Amino acid sequence: MQINIEPRTKAQVPPALLAVTPAAIVGLSTDDMRKAAQHREIARRYARPRRKGSRPSIVSLIIGDLEKFFADKYGAAFPDDDAGRDDLIVLLHYVMQLGDQRALRARAARWCPWLSGQEYAAMIAGIERKPLRWRADSLAREIGLNRATRTRLGVTTIGATDFGKAKRTKRRTKLNNADKLARRAAAGAKPHAESAEQKAPWLALGISRRTYYRRQANGTVGTDSGTAARIYMGAPKQCHTTQTGASPEGESAARACAPVPDAGTASTVYVDRVSQTKRDTAVADRLGLHWIRTGKNPFEYLPSEALESTDTGRAAA
């Protein structure tokens, strides 16, 4: 039975269903109207021009790489020996996947003009009985393709006998990373070794990482507008009198008349105060935990010097 595989064009659609005008809709049934719409849609799709430059299949790419390698290895035709017949069978296994008998005959006539019709029929029967398809490295071992020849010919769909898939993947990843790094550098990005996370500039400034990024967002990195500077800038610089005209006395006078540290040591003093606060907090936590576990006040057993060394001890005393 012969099957007509030619696409149906607009001329093959019944004219009575295509030429449906609004005036003729009244005399058509619902099924006829539906069929007319379907036929118009089919005719419109077949009349659409085919898109050029479609992507070839992987089988076509493998066939192209095989013929490129065979042309470099043998020249215009295969030799009349077992090696030539084996390579022809490998090529015909992939051409068979295209589903075109004419392509099989054309490849056999091109590469093996000395092949007889009986031998060709036996090859095709064996391929149809047991079709084969190799992986990239297995196909390279089957035809004897090494890395140097693969690189020279620009073969991409076949592996290499001395450069397996794992090595090719590692090399491709390395090249991709180098390409990404070059594109990032061209866009103005800094390498990771030169980033702030690696250099840690907040250590040189004597501030925390969070404070550094907060000042960077505010545009005050490298200035004295941080927390320590605001503390000492807000302190009085000299003795002053109250609203009644009397001078402060005692500890308030000492605090009011205390000299203000210069801007160079402000950050260092602030860091020392933060460290002392952390140490006091750790001591208080340990003593409180001891109090909860034993039920005894730990401050009763500490000497007066230890109590006066921390703010927590002074408060407890």
C-alpha positions as CSV (number, residue, x, y, z in Angstrom):
1,M,0.0,0.0,0.0
2,Q,1.4,3.4,-1.0
3,I,1.0,6.2,1.5
4,N,0.8,9.7,0.2
5,I,3.1,11.7,2.5
6,E,2.9,15.0,0.5
7,P,1.6,17.9,2.6
8,R,-1.9,18.9,1.9
9,T,-2.0,22.4,0.3
10,K,-4.8,24.9,0.0
11,A,-5.6,23.7,-3.4
12,Q,-6.5,20.2,-2.1
13,V,-9.0,21.5,0.4
14,P,-12.6,21.4,-0.9
15,P,-13.4,24.8,-2.3
16,A,-16.9,24.7,-1.0
17,L,-15.6,24.6,2.6
18,L,-12.9,27.3,2.0
19,A,-15.1,29.8,0.3
20,V,-17.5,30.3,3.2
21,T,-18.9,33.8,3.3
22,P,-21.1,35.3,6.0
23,A,-24.0,35.2,3.5
24,A,-23.5,31.4,3.1
25,I,-23.3,30.6,6.8
26,V,-27.1,30.6,7.1
27,G,-27.4,27.5,4.9
28,L,-24.7,25.5,6.6
29,S,-25.1,23.2,9.6
30,T,-23.0,23.3,12.7
31,D,-20.8,20.4,11.6
32,D,-20.2,22.0,8.2
33,M,-19.2,25.3,9.9
34,R,-16.8,23.5,12.2
35,K,-15.2,21.6,9.3
36,A,-14.9,24.8,7.3
37,A,-13.1,26.5,10.2
38,Q,-10.7,23.5,10.6
39,H,-9.9,23.4,6.9
40,R,-9.2,27.1,6.8
41,E,-6.8,26.7,9.7
42,I,-5.1,23.8,8.0
43,A,-4.7,25.7,4.8
44,R,-3.3,28.7,6.6
45,R,-0.7,26.6,8.4
46,Y,0.4,24.8,5.2
47,A,0.6,28.1,3.3
48,R,3.0,29.5,6.0
49,P,6.6,29.5,4.7
50,R,9.0,27.2,6.5
51,R,11.5,28.6,8.9
52,K,15.0,28.6,7.5
53,G,18.1,27.8,9.5
54,S,16.5,25.2,11.8
55,R,18.8,23.4,14.2
56,P,20.2,20.1,12.9
57,S,19.7,16.9,15.0
58,I,22.5,15.3,16.9
59,V,22.5,12.4,14.5
60,S,23.2,14.7,11.6
61,L,26.1,16.3,13.6
62,I,27.6,12.9,14.3
63,I,27.4,11.9,10.7
64,G,29.2,15.2,9.7
65,D,32.0,14.6,12.2
66,L,32.4,11.0,11.1
67,E,32.7,12.0,7.4
68,K,35.1,14.8,8.4
69,F,37.3,12.2,10.2
70,F,37.1,9.6,7.4
71,A,38.0,12.2,4.8
72,D,41.1,13.1,6.8
73,K,42.0,9.4,7.4
74,Y,41.3,7.9,4.0
75,G,40.8,10.7,1.5
76,A,38.0,10.6,-1.0
77,A,37.0,6.9,-0.6
78,F,37.4,4.0,1.8
79,P,40.0,1.4,0.9
80,D,38.8,-2.0,-0.3
81,D,39.7,-3.9,2.9
82,D,38.3,-4.9,6.3
83,A,39.1,-1.5,7.9
84,G,37.2,0.3,5.2
85,R,34.2,-2.0,5.5
86,D,34.1,-1.7,9.3
87,D,34.2,2.1,9.1
88,L,31.4,2.1,6.4
89,I,29.2,0.0,8.7
90,V,29.7,2.4,11.5
91,L,28.7,5.3,9.3
92,L,25.7,3.5,7.9
93,H,24.5,2.7,11.4
94,Y,24.0,6.4,12.0
95,V,22.7,7.2,8.5
96,M,20.0,4.5,9.1
97,Q,18.7,6.6,12.0
98,L,17.7,9.3,9.5
99,G,15.1,6.9,8.0
100,D,16.0,7.6,4.4
101,Q,17.1,4.7,2.2
102,R,18.3,7.1,-0.5
103,A,20.8,8.6,2.0
104,L,22.1,5.1,2.7
105,R,22.7,4.3,-0.9
106,A,24.3,7.7,-1.5
107,R,26.7,7.3,1.4
108,A,27.7,3.8,0.3
109,A,28.2,4.9,-3.3
110,R,30.3,7.9,-2.3
111,W,32.7,6.2,0.1
112,C,32.8,2.7,-1.3
113,P,32.3,2.8,-5.1
114,W,33.9,-0.6,-5.3
115,L,31.1,-2.2,-3.1
116,S,28.9,-4.7,-4.9
117,G,25.1,-4.7,-4.6
118,Q,25.0,-8.1,-2.9
119,E,27.5,-7.0,-0.3
120,Y,25.6,-3.7,0.3
121,A,22.4,-5.6,0.8
122,A,24.0,-7.9,3.3
123,M,25.3,-4.8,5.3
124,I,21.9,-3.2,5.3
125,A,20.3,-6.4,6.5
126,G,22.7,-6.7,9.4
127,I,22.2,-3.1,10.4
128,E,18.4,-3.5,10.3
129,R,18.6,-6.7,12.3
130,K,20.8,-5.1,15.1
131,P,21.1,-1.3,15.0
132,L,23.8,0.1,17.1
133,R,24.6,3.5,18.6
134,W,27.8,4.2,20.5
135,R,28.6,6.7,23.2
136,A,31.1,9.5,22.5
137,D,34.2,7.7,23.9
138,S,33.1,4.2,22.6
139,L,32.7,5.7,19.1
140,A,36.1,7.2,19.3
141,R,37.6,3.8,20.2
142,E,35.7,2.2,17.4
143,I,37.1,4.5,14.7
144,G,40.5,5.3,16.4
145,L,40.1,9.1,17.0
146,N,42.6,10.6,19.4
147,R,42.6,14.1,21.0
148,A,45.1,15.7,18.7
149,T,43.1,14.8,15.6
150,R,39.9,15.7,17.3
151,T,41.1,19.2,18.1
152,R,42.7,19.7,14.7
153,L,39.5,18.7,12.8
154,G,37.1,20.5,15.2
155,V,35.1,17.4,16.1
156,T,32.7,18.0,18.9
157,T,30.2,15.0,19.0
158,I,32.8,12.2,19.2
159,G,35.2,11.6,22.1
160,A,38.9,10.8,22.1
161,T,40.8,7.6,22.9
162,D,43.3,9.4,25.1
163,F,41.0,12.1,26.6
164,G,37.9,10.8,28.2
165,K,34.6,12.4,29.2
166,A,35.7,13.2,32.8
167,K,38.8,15.1,31.6
168,R,36.8,16.9,28.9
169,T,34.2,18.0,31.5
170,K,36.9,19.3,33.8
171,R,38.6,21.2,31.0
172,R,35.3,22.6,29.8
173,T,34.4,23.8,33.3
174,K,37.8,25.4,33.7
175,L,37.4,27.3,30.4
176,N,33.9,28.4,31.3
177,N,35.1,29.7,34.6
178,A,37.9,31.6,33.0
179,D,35.5,33.1,30.5
180,K,33.1,34.2,33.3
181,L,36.0,35.7,35.2
182,A,37.1,37.7,32.1
183,R,33.5,38.9,31.5
184,R,33.2,40.0,35.2
185,A,36.5,41.8,35.1
186,A,35.4,43.6,31.9
187,A,32.2,44.6,33.6
188,G,34.2,46.2,36.5
189,A,33.9,43.5,39.2
190,K,36.8,43.0,41.6
191,P,38.5,39.6,42.2
192,H,37.5,37.7,45.4
193,A,41.1,38.1,46.8
194,E,40.6,41.9,46.6
195,S,37.2,42.0,48.2
196,A,36.5,43.5,51.6
197,E,35.7,40.1,53.1
198,Q,39.3,39.0,52.4
199,K,41.1,42.2,53.4
200,A,38.8,43.0,56.4
201,P,39.4,46.8,56.5
202,W,37.3,47.1,59.7
203,L,40.2,45.5,61.7
204,A,42.5,48.4,60.8
205,L,39.9,50.9,61.7
206,G,39.2,49.2,65.1
207,I,35.5,48.8,64.4
208,S,33.2,45.8,63.9
209,R,32.3,44.5,60.5
210,R,28.7,45.6,60.8
211,T,29.8,49.1,61.8
212,Y,32.1,49.3,58.8
213,Y,29.3,48.4,56.3
214,R,26.9,50.7,58.1
215,R,29.3,53.6,57.7
216,Q,30.0,52.6,54.1
217,A,26.3,52.8,53.4
218,N,26.2,56.2,55.0
219,G,29.3,57.4,53.2
220,T,31.3,57.9,56.4
221,V,34.0,55.2,56.1
222,G,37.4,56.5,57.3
223,T,35.9,59.5,59.2
224,D,35.3,60.1,62.9
225,S,31.5,60.0,62.7
226,G,31.2,56.6,64.3
227,T,29.8,55.7,67.7
228,A,33.0,56.5,69.6
229,A,33.4,59.9,68.0
230,R,29.7,60.8,68.7
231,I,30.3,59.8,72.4
232,Y,33.3,62.0,72.9
233,M,32.0,64.9,70.7
234,G,28.9,65.1,72.9
235,A,31.0,65.3,76.2
236,P,31.8,68.7,77.7
237,K,35.2,70.0,76.9
238,Q,35.7,72.3,79.9
239,C,34.3,73.0,83.4
240,H,31.1,75.0,83.3
241,T,28.7,76.4,85.8
242,T,25.1,75.4,86.3
243,Q,22.1,77.6,85.7
244,T,22.4,79.0,89.3
245,G,26.0,80.0,88.7
246,A,27.5,77.4,91.1
247,S,30.3,75.2,90.0
248,P,29.7,71.4,90.0
249,E,31.2,69.5,92.9
250,G,32.4,66.0,93.6
251,E,32.3,63.3,90.9
252,S,30.1,65.4,88.6
253,A,32.8,68.1,88.6
254,A,35.4,65.5,87.8
255,R,33.4,64.1,84.9
256,A,32.6,67.6,83.6
257,C,36.3,68.7,83.8
258,A,37.7,65.5,82.4
259,P,39.8,66.0,79.3
260,V,38.3,64.8,76.1
261,P,40.5,62.1,74.3
262,D,41.8,63.1,70.9
263,A,40.2,61.8,67.7
264,G,43.1,59.4,67.1
265,T,42.5,57.4,70.3
266,A,38.7,57.6,70.2
267,S,38.2,54.3,68.4
268,T,40.8,52.5,70.6
269,V,39.1,53.6,73.8
270,Y,35.8,52.6,72.4
271,V,37.0,49.1,71.5
272,D,38.5,48.7,75.1
273,R,35.1,49.7,76.6
274,V,33.3,47.2,74.4
275,S,35.7,44.5,75.4
276,Q,35.4,45.3,79.1
277,T,31.6,45.2,78.8
278,K,31.7,41.8,77.1
279,R,34.0,40.5,79.9
280,D,31.6,41.8,82.6
281,T,28.7,40.2,80.8
282,A,30.5,36.8,80.7
283,V,31.4,37.0,84.4
284,A,27.8,37.9,85.3
285,D,26.5,35.0,83.3
286,R,28.8,32.5,85.0
287,L,28.1,33.8,88.5
288,G,24.3,33.8,87.9
289,L,24.4,30.3,86.6
290,H,26.4,29.3,89.8
291,W,23.7,31.0,91.9
292,I,20.9,29.1,90.2
293,R,22.6,25.7,90.5
294,T,23.8,25.9,94.1
295,G,21.4,28.4,95.6
296,K,24.3,30.4,97.1
297,N,25.1,34.0,96.4
298,P,28.5,33.9,94.7
299,F,29.3,37.5,95.5
300,E,29.5,36.6,99.3
301,Y,32.6,34.5,98.6
302,L,34.5,36.9,96.4
303,P,37.0,39.4,97.9
304,S,36.3,43.0,97.8
305,E,39.0,43.6,95.1
306,A,37.1,41.2,92.7
307,L,33.8,42.9,93.4
308,E,35.2,46.3,92.6
309,S,36.9,45.1,89.4
310,T,33.6,44.8,87.4
311,D,30.4,46.9,87.1
312,T,28.4,43.8,88.0
313,G,30.4,43.3,91.2
314,R,30.1,46.9,92.3
315,A,26.3,46.7,91.8
316,A,26.1,43.5,93.8
317,A,28.2,45.0,96.6
